[in-house]
Amino acid sequence: MHFNTTNLFTWSNLAVILDVLIIWFLVYHLIMLIKGTKAVQLAKGIVFIFFVRIIAGLLHLYALTWIVDQIVSWAVVGIIVIFQPEIRRGLEHLGRMPLFGGREESAHDESVKFIKELDKAIQYMSKRRIGALITIQQETGLDDYIETGIKLDAEVTGALLINIFIPNTPLHDGAVIINQDHRIAVAAAYLPLSDSEMIPKRLGTRHRAAVGISEVTDAITIVVSEETGGVTITKNGRFLLDMTRDEYMKYLTAELVPKTGEKTKWYQKIFSKIWKWGADR
């Protein structure tokens, strides 16, 4: 029996594969976007509604099918309203992507400035043994924890971070959360405490909170010890204790500063030209 492989490489078959890959890509990034937020529970509710619709259709439950159809027909408007923060954050994230080129240098400079301001605060507090807990959002949303804090929406500066953590001030107890735009979202926020037995007994609540948030999100958290002045960084359930200035600066630079000097990708060149052509018209 002769098997003709040329029929496999038709545009129809390739379009199906491309369609599946695009949907998979969008669903994956949507899950990563809402992970760690209350939107996860809403997403589960939506999945449950569609599951009920399928069962009702199979069992010919016409009244239930009609009700679920009405809910689904209005779901688009409801999703836009309910998921407005996540949709906004997702669009902002797309806008920061270097698809059109020309943004890498600006993002690099902003990140370097951001790390310098962190360093100013860390050095000041470490030398004076002022306890601090600073969480920097990465891909996973931190809305649930941001809601527990006091809203600031302020630019990150060394002076502001120092003033927040000065003992016996209203905001010093809890965590500062810095969002993806490198702005201080809130202060005095509560983070989940870790039950890991790997954490040394001598470490206190700040360190357990730093490890705790790293176990449920991909955030980077910086801790300044009130007892020793030591600097600890946590991410993905791991912690680096008593880091020197060179060590934590090297780590933060590697994690937060976009790489420069890389060769521009072919699709970036194409989109950059299209973008420029559209702007000139």
Buried (B, 14 or more C-beta within 10 A) or exposed (E): EEEEEEEEEEEEEEEEEEEEEEEEEEEEBBEBBBBBBBBBEBBEEBEEEEEBBEEBBEEEBEEBBEBBEEBBEEBEEEBEEBBEBBBEBBEEEEEEEBBBBEBBEEBBEBBEEBBEBBBBBBBBBBEEBBBBBBBBBBBBBBBBBBEBBEEBEBEBBBEBBBBBBEEEEEBBBBBBBBBBBBBBBBBBBBBBBBEEEEBEEEBBEBBBBBBBBBBBBBBBBBBBBBEEBBBBBBBEEEBEBEBEEEEBBEBBEEBBBBEEEEEEEEEBEEBBEEBEEEEEE
